[in-house]
Amino acid sequence: MLLDVVAGVDGNRVFVKRGDEDGEAYSYVETTRRDAFAKDSSEDGKVRKVNIYAVTYCITPSQHRRSFPSSKSSFG
């Protein structure tokens, strides 16, 4: 199944089934854009201001979640 992103406002996104943009939402995602500094990998190594993006949260209704086998490893 292919999903499309329907853009919302203020960094919110909704994933829907391709061709059914008005249908049921499969996931809701909020992203945050922030300013950051990056050093070029060239010899001069100039530092420049860039935008970075981070996922703030992602919510998927239970009927659309995949089930993965649980891990039996212990931490500690």
C-alpha positions in Angstrom: 0.0 0.0 0.0 1.3 3.4 -0.9 0.8 6.4 1.3 0.7 10.1 0.5 1.3 13.0 2.9 -1.3 15.6 3.2 0.3 18.8 4.6 -1.4 20.4 7.6 -0.4 23.6 9.3 2.6 24.4 11.6 4.5 21.2 10.7 1.7 18.8 11.1 1.4 16.0 8.5 -1.3 13.3 7.9 -0.5 10.1 6.0 -3.4 8.8 3.9 -3.8 6.0 1.4 -2.7 7.2 -2.1 -5.7 8.0 -4.2 -7.9 8.4 -1.1 -6.8 11.7 0.2 -10.1 12.4 1.9 -10.2 9.0 3.5 -9.0 7.6 6.8 -5.8 8.8 8.2 -3.1 6.1 8.8 -0.7 8.3 10.9 -0.3 11.8 12.3 3.1 13.3 12.4 4.3 16.6 13.8 7.7 18.0 12.8 9.8 20.8 14.2 12.2 23.0 12.2 15.1 24.6 14.0 18.1 26.6 13.0 21.5 24.9 13.4 25.1 25.4 12.3 26.9 23.0 10.0 30.6 22.8 9.0 31.3 22.2 5.4 33.4 19.1 4.6 35.6 21.1 2.1 39.1 22.2 3.0 38.1 25.7 4.1 35.6 24.2 6.6 33.2 27.2 6.6 30.4 27.2 9.1 27.0 28.0 7.7 23.5 28.3 9.1 21.1 25.5 8.1 17.6 24.3 8.9 17.2 20.9 10.6 14.0 18.9 11.0 13.0 16.6 13.8 9.9 14.4 14.4 8.2 15.7 17.5 5.7 12.8 17.6 4.0 10.2 15.4 0.7 8.7 16.3 -0.6 5.6 14.4 -4.1 4.3 15.2 -3.9 0.7 16.6 -5.7 -0.8 13.6 -2.9 0.4 11.3 0.1 -0.7 13.5 2.2 -3.6 12.5 3.0 -6.1 15.2 6.6 -7.0 15.7 7.9 -9.9 17.7 8.9 -8.9 21.2 12.5 -9.1 22.2 13.4 -11.4 25.1 16.7 -9.8 25.8 17.2 -8.1 29.1 19.0 -4.8 29.8 21.4 -4.5 32.6 
